[in-house]
Amino acid sequence: MTSKQKEFANKYIDSGNATQSVKDTFKVEDSNYAAVKGSRLIRNDNVKKYLEENADGAASRIVELSKSANNESVKLNANKDILDRAGFKPIDKTDITTRGEKINPIYGGQSFQRHEGDEEIIPAPEENQGG
């Protein structure tokens, strides 16, 4: 493992953001390049092994932040990260069409429509079933 790979891995452990870790480690400005390089680095066998060996330390730091951070936003984000890592991340679903129509988010299994100028989101009309 190179010293730059180790530096990247340590920054990635602290932040969880591979793109930003590449930017900081390799002094890269281009976000697309950094994203690709970060993706490759976290799949590198040496980096992957280092990350696995040091994951417990990262989890401990997140738990410590969730308890003792002075900033409420830091505490909140640490708790969100803990829940995300435990598998409690909210599911994001999107209704994707193939006819060039607007993409509508799905909330609780119910699709909603939003039109220009609407003040509120209204349920999408249900399609005719067996007519």
N, CA, C and O atoms as a Tinker XYZ file with bonds, in Angstrom:
   524  protein
     1  N      0.854000   -1.174000    0.000000    73     2
     2  CA     0.000000    0.000000    0.000000    64     1     3
     3  C      0.897000    1.234000    0.000000    63     2     4     5
     4  O      1.843000    1.331000    0.782000    81     3
     5  N      0.587000    2.166000   -0.882000    73     3     6
     6  CA     1.388000    3.384000   -0.947000    64     5     7
     7  C      0.981000    4.340000    0.168000    63     6     8     9
     8  O     -0.076000    4.185000    0.779000    81     7
     9  N      1.827000    5.326000    0.423000    73     7    10
    10  CA     1.500000    6.314000    1.460000    64     9    11
    11  C      0.269000    7.136000    1.063000    63    10    12    13
    12  O     -0.522000    7.519000    1.924000    81    11
    13  N      0.106000    7.408000   -0.229000    73    11    14
    14  CA    -1.069000    8.159000   -0.699000    64    13    15
    15  C     -2.345000    7.329000   -0.555000    63    14    16    17
    16  O     -3.396000    7.864000   -0.201000    81    15
    17  N     -2.259000    6.025000   -0.826000    73    15    18
    18  CA    -3.420000    5.162000   -0.638000    64    17    19
    19  C     -3.823000    5.131000    0.836000    63    18    20    21
    20  O     -5.008000    5.172000    1.165000    81    19
    21  N     -2.838000    5.059000    1.707000    73    19    22
    22  CA    -3.122000    5.044000    3.144000    64    21    23
    23  C     -3.727000    6.375000    3.586000    63    22    24    25
    24  O     -4.675000    6.398000    4.372000    81    23
    25  N     -3.186000    7.472000    3.088000    73    23    26
    26  CA    -3.735000    8.792000    3.421000    64    25    27
    27  C     -5.180000    8.896000    2.938000    63    26    28    29
    28  O     -6.053000    9.377000    3.661000    81    27
    29  N     -5.422000    8.438000    1.702000    73    27    30
    30  CA    -6.787000    8.428000    1.167000    64    29    31
    31  C     -7.708000    7.601000    2.070000    63    30    32    33
    32  O     -8.798000    8.042000    2.433000    81    31
    33  N     -7.253000    6.401000    2.423000    73    31    34
    34  CA    -8.075000    5.498000    3.238000    64    33    35
    35  C     -8.410000    6.133000    4.587000    63    34    36    37
    36  O     -9.545000    6.027000    5.052000    81    35
    37  N     -7.448000    6.783000    5.214000    73    35    38
    38  CA    -7.707000    7.433000    6.504000    64    37    39
    39  C     -8.718000    8.572000    6.364000    63    38    40    41
    40  O     -9.600000    8.735000    7.208000    81    39
    41  N     -8.584000    9.352000    5.299000    73    39    42
    42  CA    -9.551000   10.439000    5.071000    64    41    43
    43  C    -10.939000    9.861000    4.775000    63    42    44    45
    44  O    -11.953000   10.406000    5.210000    81    43
    45  N    -10.969000    8.754000    4.030000    73    43    46
    46  CA   -12.235000    8.112000    3.706000    64    45    47
    47  C    -12.896000    7.542000    4.964000    63    46    48    49
    48  O    -14.113000    7.640000    5.120000    81    47
    49  N    -12.119000    6.959000    5.842000    73    47    50
    50  CA   -12.649000    6.433000    7.107000    64    49    51
    51  C    -13.279000    7.569000    7.921000    63    50    52    53
    52  O    -14.344000    7.399000    8.514000    81    51
    53  N    -12.617000    8.715000    7.944000    73    51    54
    54  CA   -13.118000    9.852000    8.729000    64    53    55
    55  C    -14.359000   10.490000    8.118000    63    54    56    57
    56  O    -15.270000   10.901000    8.836000    81    55
    57  N    -14.393000   10.572000    6.777000    73    55    58
    58  CA   -15.481000   11.321000    6.137000    64    57    59
    59  C    -16.558000   10.448000    5.508000    63    58    60    61
    60  O    -17.719000   10.854000    5.441000    81    59
    61  N    -16.191000    9.253000    5.046000    73    59    62
    62  CA   -17.137000    8.422000    4.318000    64    61    63
    63  C    -17.374000    8.903000    2.898000    63    62    64    65
    64  O    -18.244000    8.377000    2.204000    81    63
    65  N    -16.603000    9.909000    2.450000    73    63    66
    66  CA   -16.775000   10.501000    1.130000    64    65    67
    67  C    -15.519000   10.266000    0.302000    63    66    68    69
    68  O    -14.505000   10.934000    0.504000    81    67
    69  N    -15.584000    9.316000   -0.632000    73    67    70
    70  CA   -14.415000    8.952000   -1.434000    64    69    71
    71  C    -13.988000   10.102000   -2.346000    63    70    72    73
    72  O    -12.792000   10.344000   -2.511000    81    71
    73  N    -14.939000   10.807000   -2.934000    73    71    74
    74  CA   -14.608000   11.912000   -3.842000    64    73    75
    75  C    -13.828000   12.995000   -3.119000    63    74    76    77
    76  O    -12.782000   13.436000   -3.596000    81    75
    77  N    -14.334000   13.425000   -1.972000    73    75    78
    78  CA   -13.649000   14.475000   -1.218000    64    77    79
    79  C    -12.307000   13.987000   -0.692000    63    78    80    81
    80  O    -11.349000   14.758000   -0.626000    81    79
    81  N    -12.232000   12.724000   -0.321000    73    79    82
    82  CA   -10.970000   12.157000    0.165000    64    81    83
    83  C     -9.904000   12.178000   -0.925000    63    82    84    85
    84  O     -8.736000   12.446000   -0.645000    81    83
    85  N    -10.300000   11.895000   -2.168000    73    83    86
    86  CA    -9.359000   11.972000   -3.295000    64    85    87
    87  C     -8.926000   13.425000   -3.502000    63    86    88    89
    88  O     -7.740000   13.704000   -3.673000    81    87
    89  N     -9.887000   14.343000   -3.487000    73    87    90
    90  CA    -9.555000   15.762000   -3.676000    64    89    91
    91  C     -8.545000   16.230000   -2.639000    63    90    92    93
    92  O     -7.584000   16.925000   -2.968000    81    91
    93  N     -8.767000   15.846000   -1.383000    73    91    94
    94  CA    -7.876000   16.279000   -0.308000    64    93    95
    95  C     -6.510000   15.601000   -0.380000    63    94    96    97
    96  O     -5.484000   16.246000   -0.164000    81    95
    97  N     -6.493000   14.322000   -0.677000    73    95    98
    98  CA    -5.243000   13.558000   -0.694000    64    97    99
    99  C     -4.374000   13.895000   -1.893000    63    98   100   101
   100  O     -3.169000   14.109000   -1.756000    81    99
   101  N     -4.988000   13.942000   -3.067000    73    99   102
   102  CA    -4.222000   14.111000   -4.301000    64   101   103
   103  C     -4.283000   15.532000   -4.848000    63   102   104   105
   104  O     -3.782000   15.802000   -5.940000    81   103
   105  N     -4.896000   16.441000   -4.091000    73   103   106
   106  CA    -5.005000   17.851000   -4.491000    64   105   107
   107  C     -5.628000   17.972000   -5.883000    63   106   108   109
   108  O     -5.107000   18.656000   -6.763000    81   107
   109  N     -6.770000   17.280000   -6.052000    73   107   110
   110  CA    -7.499000   17.242000   -7.316000    64   109   111
   111  C     -8.682000   18.199000   -7.223000    63   110   112   113
   112  O     -9.340000   18.280000   -6.186000    81   111
   113  N     -8.950000   18.921000   -8.306000    73   111   114
   114  CA   -10.086000   19.854000   -8.338000    64   113   115
   115  C    -11.301000   19.263000   -9.053000    63   114   116   117
   116  O    -12.439000   19.541000   -8.674000    81   115
   117  N    -11.069000   18.458000  -10.070000    73   115   118
   118  CA   -12.136000   17.916000  -10.901000    64   117   119
   119  C    -12.932000   16.845000  -10.139000    63   118   120   121
   120  O    -12.402000   15.786000   -9.803000    81   119
   121  N    -14.209000   17.139000   -9.873000    73   119   122
   122  CA   -15.058000   16.224000   -9.095000    64   121   123
   123  C    -15.305000   14.903000   -9.808000    63   122   124   125
   124  O    -15.339000   13.852000   -9.169000    81   123
   125  N    -15.479000   14.944000  -11.133000    73   123   126
   126  CA   -15.715000   13.700000  -11.875000    64   125   127
   127  C    -14.505000   12.785000  -11.793000    63   126   128   129
   128  O    -14.643000   11.588000  -11.541000    81   127
   129  N    -13.316000   13.347000  -12.005000    73   127   130
   130  CA   -12.092000   12.563000  -11.913000    64   129   131
   131  C    -11.948000   11.996000  -10.499000    63   130   132   133
   132  O    -11.621000   10.822000  -10.325000    81   131
   133  N    -12.196000   12.841000   -9.491000    73   131   134
   134  CA   -12.056000   12.411000   -8.098000    64   133   135
   135  C    -13.035000   11.289000   -7.767000    63   134   136   137
   136  O    -12.690000   10.364000   -7.031000    81   135
   137  N    -14.243000   11.362000   -8.300000    73   135   138
   138  CA   -15.251000   10.325000   -8.043000    64   137   139
   139  C    -14.812000    8.989000   -8.634000    63   138   140   141
   140  O    -14.941000    7.949000   -7.989000    81   139
   141  N    -14.294000    9.020000   -9.859000    73   139   142
   142  CA   -13.841000    7.786000  -10.509000    64   141   143
   143  C    -12.639000    7.211000   -9.762000    63   142   144   145
   144  O    -12.589000    6.012000   -9.490000    81   143
   145  N    -11.675000    8.067000   -9.433000    73   143   146
   146  CA   -10.474000    7.600000   -8.731000    64   145   147
   147  C    -10.851000    7.057000   -7.349000    63   146   148   149
   148  O    -10.310000    6.038000   -6.917000    81   147
   149  N    -11.770000    7.726000   -6.658000    73   147   150
   150  CA   -12.212000    7.257000   -5.349000    64   149   151
   151  C    -12.878000    5.898000   -5.431000    63   150   152   153
   152  O    -12.639000    5.029000   -4.592000    81   151
   153  N    -13.712000    5.716000   -6.441000    73   151   154
   154  CA   -14.382000    4.441000   -6.638000    64   153   155
   155  C    -13.371000    3.327000   -6.883000    63   154   156   157
   156  O    -13.503000    2.226000   -6.349000    81   155
   157  N    -12.369000    3.624000   -7.688000    73   155   158
   158  CA   -11.328000    2.625000   -7.963000    64   157   159
   159  C    -10.516000    2.319000   -6.710000    63   158   160   161
   160  O    -10.193000    1.163000   -6.435000    81   159
   161  N    -10.188000    3.373000   -5.948000    73   159   162
   162  CA    -9.364000    3.166000   -4.760000    64   161   163
   163  C    -10.064000    2.312000   -3.713000    63   162   164   165
   164  O     -9.427000    1.456000   -3.098000    81   163
   165  N    -11.360000    2.522000   -3.494000    73   163   166
   166  CA   -12.031000    1.732000   -2.454000    64   165   167
   167  C    -12.235000    0.278000   -2.884000    63   166   168   169
   168  O    -12.565000   -0.570000   -2.055000    81   167
   169  N    -12.039000   -0.020000   -4.184000    73   167   170
   170  CA   -12.079000   -1.400000   -4.659000    64   169   171
   171  C    -10.691000   -2.031000   -4.751000    63   170   172   173
   172  O    -10.565000   -3.232000   -4.993000    81   171
   173  N     -9.646000   -1.214000   -4.556000    73   171   174
   174  CA    -8.271000   -1.720000   -4.573000    64   173   175
   175  C     -8.089000   -2.684000   -3.406000    63   174   176   177
   176  O     -8.481000   -2.374000   -2.281000    81   175
   177  N     -7.499000   -3.847000   -3.663000    73   175   178
   178  CA    -7.366000   -4.886000   -2.624000    64   177   179
   179  C     -6.655000   -4.384000   -1.369000    63   178   180   181
   180  O     -7.099000   -4.660000   -0.254000    81   179
   181  N     -5.558000   -3.652000   -1.541000    73   179   182
   182  CA    -4.818000   -3.155000   -0.374000    64   181   183
   183  C     -5.633000   -2.137000    0.422000    63   182   184   185
   184  O     -5.667000   -2.173000    1.652000    81   183
   185  N     -6.283000   -1.237000   -0.298000    73   183   186
   186  CA    -7.100000   -0.209000    0.372000    64   185   187
   187  C     -8.299000   -0.863000    1.049000    63   186   188   189
   188  O     -8.636000   -0.529000    2.185000    81   187
   189  N     -8.942000   -1.797000    0.346000    73   187   190
   190  CA   -10.104000   -2.491000    0.907000    64   189   191
   191  C     -9.731000   -3.212000    2.210000    63   190   192   193
   192  O    -10.460000   -3.138000    3.199000    81   191
   193  N     -8.605000   -3.896000    2.196000    73   191   194
   194  CA    -8.144000   -4.606000    3.396000    64   193   195
   195  C     -7.885000   -3.625000    4.538000    63   194   196   197
   196  O     -8.269000   -3.883000    5.679000    81   195
   197  N     -7.239000   -2.504000    4.234000    73   195   198
   198  CA    -6.956000   -1.485000    5.252000    64   197   199
   199  C     -8.260000   -0.919000    5.826000    63   198   200   201
   200  O     -8.390000   -0.735000    7.036000    81   199
   201  N     -9.214000   -0.648000    4.943000    73   199   202
   202  CA   -10.510000   -0.116000    5.400000    64   201   203
   203  C    -11.216000   -1.118000    6.310000    63   202   204   205
   204  O    -11.765000   -0.738000    7.344000    81   203
   205  N    -11.205000   -2.386000    5.932000    73   203   206
   206  CA   -11.852000   -3.420000    6.747000    64   205   207
   207  C    -11.185000   -3.543000    8.109000    63   206   208   209
   208  O    -11.864000   -3.701000    9.124000    81   207
   209  N     -9.852000   -3.472000    8.135000    73   207   210
   210  CA    -9.120000   -3.587000    9.401000    64   209   211
   211  C     -9.353000   -2.399000   10.322000    63   210   212   213
   212  O     -9.239000   -2.524000   11.541000    81   211
   213  N     -9.681000   -1.242000    9.743000    73   211   214
   214  CA    -9.820000   -0.031000   10.542000    64   213   215
   215  C    -11.260000    0.450000   10.683000    63   214   216   217
   216  O    -11.491000    1.541000   11.206000    81   215
   217  N    -12.218000   -0.326000   10.235000    73   215   218
   218  CA   -13.621000    0.080000   10.286000    64   217   219
   219  C    -14.125000    0.256000   11.717000    63   218   220   221
   220  O    -14.938000    1.140000   11.988000    81   219
   221  N    -13.644000   -0.581000   12.625000    73   219   222
   222  CA   -14.100000   -0.471000   14.015000    64   221   223
   223  C    -13.749000    0.883000   14.610000    63   222   224   225
   224  O    -14.548000    1.471000   15.339000    81   223
   225  N    -12.552000    1.378000   14.300000    73   223   226
   226  CA   -12.140000    2.689000   14.803000    64   225   227
   227  C    -13.045000    3.790000   14.287000    63   226   228   229
   228  O    -13.387000    4.715000   15.024000    81   227
   229  N    -13.438000    3.696000   13.017000    73   227   230
   230  CA   -14.330000    4.693000   12.435000    64   229   231
   231  C    -15.687000    4.651000   13.121000    63   230   232   233
   232  O    -16.256000    5.691000   13.452000    81   231
   233  N    -16.199000    3.453000   13.330000    73   231   234
   234  CA   -17.504000    3.317000   13.991000    64   233   235
   235  C    -17.444000    3.888000   15.405000    63   234   236   237
   236  O    -18.385000    4.542000   15.853000    81   235
   237  N    -16.351000    3.643000   16.099000    73   235   238
   238  CA   -16.196000    4.172000   17.467000    64   237   239
   239  C    -16.179000    5.693000   17.462000    63   238   240   241
   240  O    -16.766000    6.328000   18.339000    81   239
   241  N    -15.497000    6.284000   16.462000    73   239   242
   242  CA   -15.447000    7.756000   16.384000    64   241   243
   243  C    -16.827000    8.339000   16.092000    63   242   244   245
   244  O    -17.186000    9.391000   16.622000    81   243
   245  N    -17.588000    7.663000   15.260000    73   243   246
   246  CA   -18.940000    8.148000   14.946000    64   245   247
   247  C    -19.823000    8.089000   16.188000    63   246   248   249
   248  O    -20.565000    9.029000   16.472000    81   247
   249  N    -19.741000    6.998000   16.917000    73   247   250
   250  CA   -20.523000    6.874000   18.154000    64   249   251
   251  C    -20.114000    7.959000   19.139000    63   250   252   253
   252  O    -20.969000    8.577000   19.774000    81   251
   253  N    -18.823000    8.193000   19.268000    73   251   254
   254  CA   -18.330000    9.236000   20.175000    64   253   255
   255  C    -18.845000   10.609000   19.750000    63   254   256   257
   256  O    -19.259000   11.404000   20.593000    81   255
   257  N    -18.821000   10.887000   18.460000    73   255   258
   258  CA   -19.354000   12.156000   17.959000    64   257   259
   259  C    -20.844000   12.296000   18.271000    63   258   260   261
   260  O    -21.308000   13.375000   18.640000    81   259
   261  N    -21.577000   11.214000   18.121000    73   259   262
   262  CA   -23.023000   11.279000   18.366000    64   261   263
   263  C    -23.336000   11.616000   19.816000    63   262   264   265
   264  O    -24.410000   12.134000   20.121000    81   263
   265  N    -22.400000   11.323000   20.708000    73   263   266
   266  CA   -22.616000   11.581000   22.129000    64   265   267
   267  C    -22.032000   12.902000   22.602000    63   266   268   269
   268  O    -22.624000   13.576000   23.445000    81   267
   269  N    -20.866000   13.282000   22.062000    73   267   270
   270  CA   -20.135000   14.385000   22.693000    64   269   271
   271  C    -19.869000   15.599000   21.822000    63   270   272   273
   272  O    -19.257000   16.557000   22.294000    81   271
   273  N    -20.303000   15.598000   20.572000    73   271   274
   274  CA   -20.032000   16.757000   19.712000    64   273   275
   275  C    -20.709000   18.000000   20.274000    63   274   276   277
   276  O    -21.816000   17.925000   20.806000    81   275
   277  N    -20.041000   19.138000   20.154000    73   275   278
   278  CA   -20.599000   20.405000   20.634000    64   277   279
   279  C    -21.678000   20.933000   19.693000    63   278   280   281
   280  O    -22.590000   21.639000   20.123000    81   279
   281  N    -21.576000   20.601000   18.451000    73   279   282
   282  CA   -22.506000   21.079000   17.434000    64   281   283
   283  C    -23.642000   20.070000   17.252000    63   282   284   285
   284  O    -23.392000   18.890000   17.006000    81   283
   285  N    -24.874000   20.526000   17.372000    73   283   286
   286  CA   -26.040000   19.642000   17.237000    64   285   287
   287  C    -26.134000   19.032000   15.843000    63   286   288   289
   288  O    -26.582000   17.896000   15.691000    81   287
   289  N    -25.716000   19.775000   14.832000    73   287   290
   290  CA   -25.739000   19.262000   13.464000    64   289   291
   291  C    -24.776000   18.085000   13.321000    63   290   292   293
   292  O    -25.087000   17.109000   12.638000    81   291
   293  N    -23.610000   18.172000   13.960000    73   291   294
   294  CA   -22.639000   17.076000   13.915000    64   293   295
   295  C    -23.219000   15.848000   14.617000    63   294   296   297
   296  O    -23.076000   14.726000   14.132000    81   295
   297  N    -23.869000   16.063000   15.753000    73   295   298
   298  CA   -24.500000   14.946000   16.471000    64   297   299
   299  C    -25.569000   14.283000   15.602000    63   298   300   301
   300  O    -25.632000   13.058000   15.499000    81   299
   301  N    -26.404000   15.109000   14.984000    73   299   302
   302  CA   -27.475000   14.593000   14.134000    64   301   303
   303  C    -26.903000   13.772000   12.981000    63   302   304   305
   304  O    -27.375000   12.668000   12.709000    81   303
   305  N    -25.891000   14.305000   12.306000    73   303   306
   306  CA   -25.306000   13.589000   11.175000    64   305   307
   307  C    -24.623000   12.300000   11.619000    63   306   308   309
   308  O    -24.666000   11.301000   10.900000    81   307
   309  N    -23.997000   12.309000   12.789000    73   307   310
   310  CA   -23.376000   11.085000   13.307000    64   309   311
   311  C    -24.444000   10.031000   13.581000    63   310   312   313
   312  O    -24.256000    8.857000   13.264000    81   311
   313  N    -25.555000   10.445000   14.163000    73   311   314
   314  CA   -26.643000    9.497000   14.429000    64   313   315
   315  C    -27.260000    8.974000   13.135000    63   314   316   317
   316  O    -27.593000    7.793000   13.043000    81   315
   317  N    -27.415000    9.842000   12.132000    73   315   318
   318  CA   -27.915000    9.392000   10.834000    64   317   319
   319  C    -26.974000    8.366000   10.226000    63   318   320   321
   320  O    -27.414000    7.372000    9.647000    81   319
   321  N    -25.666000    8.612000   10.360000    73   319   322
   322  CA   -24.673000    7.688000    9.817000    64   321   323
   323  C    -24.740000    6.336000   10.523000    63   322   324   325
   324  O    -24.627000    5.291000    9.883000    81   323
   325  N    -24.923000    6.360000   11.831000    73   323   326
   326  CA   -25.045000    5.107000   12.596000    64   325   327
   327  C    -26.264000    4.324000   12.109000    63   326   328   329
   328  O    -26.176000    3.120000   11.866000    81   327
   329  N    -27.392000    5.004000   11.968000    73   327   330
   330  CA   -28.609000    4.338000   11.502000    64   329   331
   331  C    -28.450000    3.815000   10.078000    63   330   332   333
   332  O    -28.909000    2.718000    9.758000    81   331
   333  N    -27.795000    4.604000    9.223000    73   331   334
   334  CA   -27.565000    4.191000    7.843000    64   333   335
   335  C    -26.712000    2.927000    7.806000    63   334   336   337
   336  O    -27.019000    1.993000    7.066000    81   335
   337  N    -25.655000    2.894000    8.593000    73   335   338
   338  CA   -24.763000    1.730000    8.611000    64   337   339
   339  C    -25.453000    0.506000    9.204000    63   338   340   341
   340  O    -25.082000   -0.629000    8.905000    81   339
   341  N    -26.457000    0.740000   10.045000    73   339   342
   342  CA   -27.198000   -0.373000   10.652000    64   341   343
   343  C    -28.333000   -0.854000    9.749000    63   342   344   345
   344  O    -29.045000   -1.797000   10.095000    81   343
   345  N    -28.504000   -0.206000    8.587000    73   343   346
   346  CA   -29.518000   -0.640000    7.637000    64   345   347
   347  C    -30.853000    0.070000    7.778000    63   346   348   349
   348  O    -31.863000   -0.408000    7.262000    81   347
   349  N    -30.876000    1.215000    8.475000    73   347   350
   350  CA   -32.125000    1.939000    8.674000    64   349   351
   351  C    -32.214000    3.205000    7.841000    63   350   352   353
   352  O    -32.879000    4.160000    8.243000    81   351
   353  N    -31.563000    3.233000    6.694000    73   351   354
   354  CA   -31.632000    4.397000    5.817000    64   353   355
   355  C    -32.995000    4.410000    5.129000    63   354   356   357
   356  O    -33.467000    3.367000    4.679000    81   355
   357  N    -33.636000    5.581000    5.043000    73   355   358
   358  CA   -34.922000    5.651000    4.343000    64   357   359
   359  C    -34.764000    5.234000    2.886000    63   358   360   361
   360  O    -33.750000    5.533000    2.255000    81   359
   361  N    -35.757000    4.550000    2.360000    73   359   362
   362  CA   -35.725000    4.091000    0.979000    64   361   363
   363  C    -36.204000    5.219000    0.080000    63   362   364   365
   364  O    -37.277000    5.783000    0.292000    81   363
   365  N    -35.403000    5.541000   -0.919000    73   363   366
   366  CA   -35.774000    6.555000   -1.894000    64   365   367
   367  C    -36.230000    5.834000   -3.149000    63   366   368   369
   368  O    -35.475000    5.059000   -3.735000    81   367
   369  N    -37.466000    6.088000   -3.562000    73   367   370
   370  CA   -37.999000    5.471000   -4.770000    64   369   371
   371  C    -38.409000    6.572000   -5.735000    63   370   372   373
   372  O    -38.811000    7.660000   -5.322000    81   371
   373  N    -38.304000    6.279000   -7.017000    73   371   374
   374  CA   -38.713000    7.229000   -8.033000    64   373   375
   375  C    -39.503000    6.490000   -9.101000    63   374   376   377
   376  O    -39.116000    5.403000   -9.532000    81   375
   377  N    -40.613000    7.085000   -9.525000    73   375   378
   378  CA   -41.424000    6.552000  -10.605000    64   377   379
   379  C    -40.826000    7.076000  -11.896000    63   378   380   381
   380  O    -40.932000    8.268000  -12.183000    81   379
   381  N    -40.199000    6.209000  -12.682000    73   379   382
   382  CA   -39.525000    6.639000  -13.903000    64   381   383
   383  C    -40.361000    6.233000  -15.103000    63   382   384   385
   384  O    -40.785000    5.083000  -15.220000    81   383
   385  N    -40.594000    7.186000  -15.993000    73   383   386
   386  CA   -41.347000    6.889000  -17.208000    64   385   387
   387  C    -40.399000    6.872000  -18.392000    63   386   388   389
   388  O    -39.269000    7.354000  -18.305000    81   387
   389  N    -40.863000    6.319000  -19.491000    73   387   390
   390  CA   -40.028000    6.243000  -20.688000    64   389   391
   391  C    -40.569000    7.102000  -21.812000    63   390   392   393
   392  O    -40.040000    7.068000  -22.923000    81   391
   393  N    -41.600000    7.863000  -21.548000    73   391   394
   394  CA   -42.192000    8.684000  -22.610000    64   393   395
   395  C    -41.817000   10.154000  -22.482000    63   394   396   397
   396  O    -42.493000   11.010000  -23.053000    81   395
   397  N    -40.761000   10.463000  -21.749000    73   395   398
   398  CA   -40.339000   11.843000  -21.601000    64   397   399
   399  C    -41.189000   12.638000  -20.630000    63   398   400   401
   400  O    -41.080000   13.862000  -20.567000    81   399
   401  N    -42.045000   11.946000  -19.862000    73   399   402
   402  CA   -42.882000   12.633000  -18.897000    64   401   403
   403  C    -42.059000   13.024000  -17.682000    63   402   404   405
   404  O    -40.959000   12.514000  -17.467000    81   403
   405  N    -42.604000   13.929000  -16.896000    73   403   406
   406  CA   -41.949000   14.350000  -15.666000    64   405   407
   407  C    -41.850000   13.168000  -14.704000    63   406   408   409
   408  O    -42.764000   12.347000  -14.626000    81   407
   409  N    -40.744000   13.084000  -13.976000    73   407   410
   410  CA   -40.544000   12.014000  -13.008000    64   409   411
   411  C    -41.182000   12.436000  -11.685000    63   410   412   413
   412  O    -40.922000   13.528000  -11.180000    81   411
   413  N    -42.020000   11.559000  -11.131000    73   411   414
   414  CA   -42.736000   11.855000   -9.896000    64   413   415
   415  C    -42.181000   11.029000   -8.747000    63   414   416   417
   416  O    -42.047000    9.812000   -8.874000    81   415
   417  N    -41.852000   11.674000   -7.618000    73   415   418
   418  CA   -41.425000   10.885000   -6.450000    64   417   419
   419  C    -42.583000   10.048000   -5.925000    63   418   420   421
   420  O    -43.747000   10.402000   -6.110000    81   419
   421  N    -42.265000    8.948000   -5.277000    73   419   422
   422  CA   -43.279000    8.084000   -4.675000    64   421   423
   423  C    -43.134000    8.176000   -3.163000    63   422   424   425
   424  O    -42.038000    7.984000   -2.636000    81   423
   425  N    -44.200000    8.463000   -2.471000    73   423   426
   426  CA   -44.205000    8.582000   -1.022000    64   425   427
   427  C    -45.110000    7.512000   -0.438000    63   426   428   429
   428  O    -46.310000    7.504000   -0.710000    81   427
   429  N    -44.560000    6.617000    0.350000    73   427   430
   430  CA   -45.358000    5.588000    1.008000    64   429   431
   431  C    -46.183000    4.750000    0.050000    63   430   432   433
   432  O    -47.300000    4.353000    0.381000    81   431
   433  N    -45.651000    4.477000   -1.127000    73   431   434
   434  CA   -46.370000    3.654000   -2.087000    64   433   435
   435  C    -47.390000    4.417000   -2.910000    63   434   436   437
   436  O    -47.973000    3.853000   -3.836000    81   435
   437  N    -47.621000    5.680000   -2.601000    73   435   438
   438  CA   -48.597000    6.500000   -3.328000    64   437   439
   439  C    -47.848000    7.460000   -4.247000    63   438   440   441
   440  O    -46.970000    8.195000   -3.796000    81   439
   441  N    -48.191000    7.455000   -5.534000    73   439   442
   442  CA   -47.567000    8.365000   -6.482000    64   441   443
   443  C    -48.311000    9.694000   -6.440000    63   442   444   445
   444  O    -49.534000    9.722000   -6.296000    81   443
   445  N    -47.579000   10.783000   -6.563000    73   443   446
   446  CA   -48.172000   12.105000   -6.530000    64   445   447
   447  C    -47.737000   12.893000   -7.759000    63   446   448   449
   448  O    -46.682000   12.634000   -8.340000    81   447
   449  N    -48.569000   13.861000   -8.146000    73   447   450
   450  CA   -48.255000   14.737000   -9.266000    64   449   451
   451  C    -48.034000   16.147000   -8.745000    63   450   452   453
   452  O    -48.638000   16.562000   -7.757000    81   451
   453  N    -47.170000   16.865000   -9.418000    73   451   454
   454  CA   -46.987000   18.274000   -9.111000    64   453   455
   455  C    -46.962000   19.010000  -10.452000    63   454   456   457
   456  O    -46.221000   18.621000  -11.354000    81   455
   457  N    -47.756000   20.057000  -10.590000    73   455   458
   458  CA   -47.811000   20.843000  -11.811000    64   457   459
   459  C    -47.239000   22.226000  -11.533000    63   458   460   461
   460  O    -47.251000   22.689000  -10.392000    81   459
   461  N    -46.738000   22.884000  -12.574000    73   459   462
   462  CA   -46.200000   24.234000  -12.417000    64   461   463
   463  C    -47.220000   25.118000  -11.712000    63   462   464   465
   464  O    -48.391000   25.148000  -12.089000    81   463
   465  N    -46.776000   25.826000  -10.704000    73   463   466
   466  CA   -47.636000   26.747000   -9.984000    64   465   467
   467  C    -48.449000   26.120000   -8.868000    63   466   468   469
   468  O    -49.100000   26.838000   -8.109000    81   467
   469  N    -48.429000   24.779000   -8.747000    73   467   470
   470  CA   -49.172000   24.124000   -7.670000    64   469   471
   471  C    -48.575000   24.491000   -6.328000    63   470   472   473
   472  O    -47.355000   24.550000   -6.176000    81   471
   473  N    -49.427000   24.733000   -5.368000    73   471   474
   474  CA   -48.986000   25.019000   -4.008000    64   473   475
   475  C    -48.831000   23.731000   -3.216000    63   474   476   477
   476  O    -48.108000   23.697000   -2.220000    81   475
   477  N    -49.502000   22.675000   -3.649000    73   475   478
   478  CA   -49.449000   21.422000   -2.901000    64   477   479
   479  C    -49.296000   20.258000   -3.865000    63   478   480   481
   480  O    -49.544000   20.382000   -5.065000    81   479
   481  N    -48.891000   19.149000   -3.325000    73   479   482
   482  CA   -48.772000   17.932000   -4.116000    64   481   483
   483  C    -50.091000   17.184000   -3.995000    63   482   484   485
   484  O    -50.615000   17.019000   -2.893000    81   483
   485  N    -50.635000   16.728000   -5.132000    73   483   486
   486  CA   -51.909000   16.018000   -5.113000    64   485   487
   487  C    -51.693000   14.594000   -5.610000    63   486   488   489
   488  O    -50.806000   14.356000   -6.429000    81   487
   489  N    -52.499000   13.633000   -5.121000    73   487   490
   490  CA   -52.337000   12.252000   -5.589000    64   489   491
   491  C    -52.524000   12.159000   -7.095000    63   490   492   493
   492  O    -53.384000   12.830000   -7.665000    81   491
   493  N    -51.711000   11.318000   -7.740000    73   491   494
   494  CA   -51.845000   11.100000   -9.174000    64   493   495
   495  C    -53.140000   10.347000   -9.455000    63   494   496   497
   496  O    -53.542000    9.497000   -8.661000    81   495
   497  N    -53.790000   10.643000  -10.560000    73   495   498
   498  CA   -55.031000    9.902000  -10.881000    64   497   499
   499  C    -54.718000    8.440000  -11.103000    63   498   500   501
   500  O    -53.714000    8.092000  -11.725000    81   499
   501  N    -55.590000    7.584000  -10.587000    73   499   502
   502  CA   -55.387000    6.145000  -10.747000    64   501   503
   503  C    -55.801000    5.773000  -12.164000    63   502   504   505
   504  O    -56.749000    6.326000  -12.723000    81   503
   505  N    -55.066000    4.823000  -12.727000    73   503   506
   506  CA   -55.372000    4.393000  -14.083000    64   505   507
   507  C    -56.597000    3.498000  -14.074000    63   506   508   509
   508  O    -56.863000    2.807000  -13.091000    81   507
   509  N    -57.333000    3.513000  -15.157000    73   507   510
   510  CA   -58.530000    2.694000  -15.310000    64   509   511
   511  C    -58.152000    1.228000  -15.297000    63   510   512   513
   512  O    -57.325000    0.801000  -16.102000    81   511
   513  N    -58.731000    0.455000  -14.414000    73   511   514
   514  CA   -58.416000   -0.957000  -14.341000    64   513   515
   515  C    -59.636000   -1.762000  -14.756000    63   514   516   517
   516  O    -60.635000   -1.812000  -14.037000    81   515
   517  N    -59.550000   -2.374000  -15.890000    73   515   518
   518  CA   -60.635000   -3.231000  -16.380000    64   517   519
   519  C    -61.886000   -2.470000  -16.704000    63   518   520   521
   520  O    -62.775000   -2.368000  -15.858000    81   519
   521  N    -61.989000   -1.944000  -17.866000    73   519   522
   522  CA   -63.043000   -1.049000  -18.143000    64   521   523
   523  C    -64.088000   -1.471000  -18.987000    63   522   524
   524  O    -65.020000   -0.709000  -19.245000    81   523
